Amino acid sequence: MHWLCEAARHPRVRAAAAQAIAVAALLGGCVPVTLERAGDVVAPAGPQASFEIAGRLSARHADDALTANFRWRHASGRDELELASPLGQMVALLSGDASSVRLQTADGRVTTASAWSALTAQGLGWPLPVDGLAFWIQGTPRPGSAFSTETGDDGRVALLRQDGWTIVYHAYAQPTAADWRPARMTLSYPDVELRIAVDRWQ
């Protein structure tokens, strides 16, 4: 059993996770993406190089499930991602850049690797593509890799495929007159489903 799944199955965490899943459909807010209309397609502008966001995620891998709150700081190619149980207990801290990444669990255990996919595959049992997610969560593809998109009736990106992942944007929000943001998104990979909602963006 992987460490995050063990945390998710703690009796107190499991009870709170059930409540979190029940309200998942009501989660709103997301990452700000300025959208520029070009013909009938609304294309997001270039992604922001730095951001700080907080939100909630739920993940399923085979018979294992995880529900967590997260806080993510991304700046100058470096990331720090904190995961906490629905009760607010620290589950893990992931940090690093393109050359080295580190995972620390609540009991102080530390794991290191050279890339996010290798680190999270070891710790979670499946790869969490932090480097790609830094772009996908802003509604844009990761540079340097082939991708395809589909647009919805409103002209906004509704689906993005890249690096073996399929990202579905369920809804957009407009917090200001100038900004449109993906409100909810689901990422799918073989045997993995990850749902994300962002409550706060800075």
VMD Tcl script that draws the C-alpha trace (Angstrom):
set ca {
  {0.00 0.00 0.00}
  {1.47 3.34 -0.96}
  {1.92 5.98 1.73}
  {-0.72 8.41 0.46}
  {-3.31 5.69 0.11}
  {-2.51 4.55 3.66}
  {-3.11 8.09 4.88}
  {-6.38 8.26 2.95}
  {-7.60 5.04 4.65}
  {-7.01 6.28 8.22}
  {-10.48 6.15 9.88}
  {-10.64 9.90 10.63}
  {-9.28 10.86 7.21}
  {-11.62 8.42 5.45}
  {-14.68 9.96 7.12}
  {-13.65 13.48 6.18}
  {-12.81 12.35 2.65}
  {-16.38 11.16 2.19}
  {-17.62 14.65 3.05}
  {-15.12 16.21 0.64}
  {-16.26 13.96 -2.21}
  {-19.88 14.89 -1.54}
  {-19.18 18.58 -2.13}
  {-16.68 18.13 -4.97}
  {-19.26 19.06 -7.58}
  {-19.73 22.43 -5.89}
  {-16.08 23.40 -5.97}
  {-15.37 26.47 -8.03}
  {-12.62 28.96 -8.77}
  {-9.54 28.10 -10.70}
  {-6.38 29.38 -12.27}
  {-6.60 32.72 -14.06}
  {-6.05 32.56 -17.79}
  {-6.54 35.64 -19.95}
  {-8.42 34.60 -23.06}
  {-8.15 36.30 -26.42}
  {-10.81 35.71 -29.09}
  {-9.53 34.75 -32.54}
  {-12.40 34.08 -34.89}
  {-14.70 31.53 -33.27}
  {-12.00 30.10 -30.98}
  {-11.12 31.65 -27.62}
  {-7.41 30.94 -27.09}
  {-5.65 31.43 -23.73}
  {-2.75 33.84 -23.66}
  {0.72 32.67 -22.61}
  {0.86 30.99 -19.19}
  {2.07 32.89 -16.15}
  {5.64 32.07 -15.13}
  {4.85 32.33 -11.41}
  {1.73 31.54 -9.43}
  {0.49 30.44 -6.04}
  {-2.74 28.49 -5.82}
  {-4.73 26.59 -3.23}
  {-7.48 24.10 -3.86}
  {-8.67 20.51 -3.62}
  {-8.06 17.34 -5.54}
  {-9.27 13.79 -5.65}
  {-7.41 10.95 -7.30}
  {-8.26 7.35 -8.14}
  {-5.80 4.63 -9.13}
  {-7.18 1.11 -9.45}
  {-8.79 0.38 -6.06}
  {-6.99 3.20 -4.24}
  {-8.41 6.69 -3.72}
  {-7.07 9.94 -2.30}
  {-8.80 13.19 -1.38}
  {-6.63 16.13 -0.32}
  {-6.32 19.86 -0.04}
  {-3.31 21.36 -1.76}
  {-1.22 24.51 -1.85}
  {1.09 24.97 -4.85}
  {3.80 27.58 -5.34}
  {5.41 27.75 -8.78}
  {8.15 30.27 -9.62}
  {11.17 30.31 -11.93}
  {10.79 26.63 -12.78}
  {10.71 25.55 -9.14}
  {7.68 24.00 -7.45}
  {6.56 23.42 -3.90}
  {3.38 21.39 -3.51}
  {1.86 20.70 -0.10}
  {-0.81 18.01 0.34}
  {-3.02 17.86 3.42}
  {-5.87 15.62 4.51}
  {-9.42 17.04 4.55}
  {-8.90 17.45 8.31}
  {-5.88 19.68 7.69}
  {-3.19 17.16 8.61}
  {-0.05 17.35 6.49}
  {0.25 14.35 4.18}
  {3.26 15.25 2.04}
  {5.46 18.05 0.78}
  {6.85 17.84 -2.75}
  {9.51 20.31 -3.87}
  {12.10 20.65 -6.60}
  {12.94 21.76 -10.11}
  {13.85 20.23 -13.46}
  {17.04 18.63 -12.11}
  {16.04 17.27 -8.71}
  {12.80 16.68 -6.81}
  {12.07 15.73 -3.21}
  {9.13 14.24 -1.33}
  {8.74 14.42 2.44}
  {5.95 12.58 4.25}
  {4.26 13.48 7.52}
  {6.50 11.06 9.44}
  {9.65 12.83 8.16}
  {10.56 10.19 5.58}
  {12.29 11.74 2.52}
  {12.45 10.39 -1.03}
  {14.39 12.00 -3.89}
  {14.43 11.52 -7.65}
  {15.55 13.26 -10.82}
  {12.04 13.90 -12.21}
  {8.48 14.40 -10.98}
  {7.08 11.34 -12.75}
  {9.67 9.03 -11.18}
  {9.23 10.55 -7.73}
  {5.44 10.40 -7.68}
  {5.31 6.96 -9.30}
  {7.42 5.76 -6.37}
  {5.49 7.63 -3.70}
  {1.96 7.57 -5.11}
  {2.07 4.47 -7.25}
  {1.31 6.52 -10.38}
  {2.98 9.51 -12.06}
  {1.79 13.03 -11.20}
  {3.00 15.22 -14.09}
  {3.78 18.38 -12.10}
  {5.81 19.90 -14.95}
  {2.94 19.49 -17.41}
  {0.27 20.36 -14.88}
  {1.87 23.78 -14.34}
  {0.62 24.61 -17.87}
  {-2.53 22.48 -18.08}
  {-3.98 24.05 -14.95}
  {-3.71 27.38 -16.79}
  {-5.53 26.00 -19.82}
  {-2.47 25.77 -22.07}
  {-0.29 22.90 -23.40}
  {3.22 22.28 -22.13}
  {5.80 23.74 -24.55}
  {8.00 21.34 -26.48}
  {5.60 18.41 -26.70}
  {2.98 17.45 -29.28}
  {-0.63 18.09 -28.28}
  {-4.16 18.30 -29.62}
  {-7.18 20.30 -28.46}
  {-10.92 20.37 -28.95}
  {-13.13 23.39 -28.37}
  {-16.64 23.59 -26.95}
  {-19.65 25.43 -28.30}
  {-18.46 28.60 -26.56}
  {-15.16 28.50 -28.47}
  {-13.04 27.78 -25.40}
  {-10.72 24.81 -25.04}
  {-12.77 21.90 -23.74}
  {-10.24 19.09 -24.09}
  {-6.45 18.90 -24.26}
  {-4.38 15.79 -24.98}
  {-0.65 15.75 -24.24}
  {2.02 13.40 -22.87}
  {-0.48 10.53 -22.67}
  {-2.87 12.56 -20.51}
  {-6.35 13.74 -21.45}
  {-7.44 16.95 -19.72}
  {-11.13 17.85 -19.78}
  {-12.16 21.38 -18.81}
  {-15.67 21.11 -17.40}
  {-16.41 24.78 -16.80}
  {-14.91 28.24 -16.99}
  {-15.38 31.19 -14.63}
  {-14.89 34.90 -15.21}
  {-13.71 36.47 -11.93}
  {-12.91 39.79 -13.63}
  {-13.97 41.44 -16.89}
  {-10.53 40.71 -18.40}
  {-9.87 37.16 -17.16}
  {-11.39 33.77 -17.90}
  {-10.31 30.78 -15.84}
  {-10.93 27.01 -16.08}
  {-13.24 26.36 -13.14}
  {-12.98 22.55 -12.95}
  {-10.82 19.99 -14.71}
  {-10.35 16.22 -14.87}
  {-7.08 14.58 -15.93}
  {-7.08 10.98 -17.15}
  {-4.16 8.60 -17.71}
  {-4.25 4.81 -18.00}
  {-5.73 3.58 -14.68}
  {-5.58 7.11 -13.19}
  {-8.21 9.84 -12.79}
  {-7.41 13.16 -11.14}
  {-10.03 15.85 -10.45}
  {-8.90 19.35 -9.53}
  {-10.66 22.53 -8.38}
  {-8.74 25.66 -7.39}
  {-10.20 27.89 -4.68}
  {-7.62 30.67 -4.67}
  {-5.10 32.08 -7.11}
  {-2.32 34.62 -6.48}
}
mol new
graphics top color blue
foreach p $ca { graphics top sphere $p radius 0.5 }
foreach p [lrange $ca 0 end-1] q [lrange $ca 1 end] { graphics top cylinder $p $q radius 0.2 }
display resetview
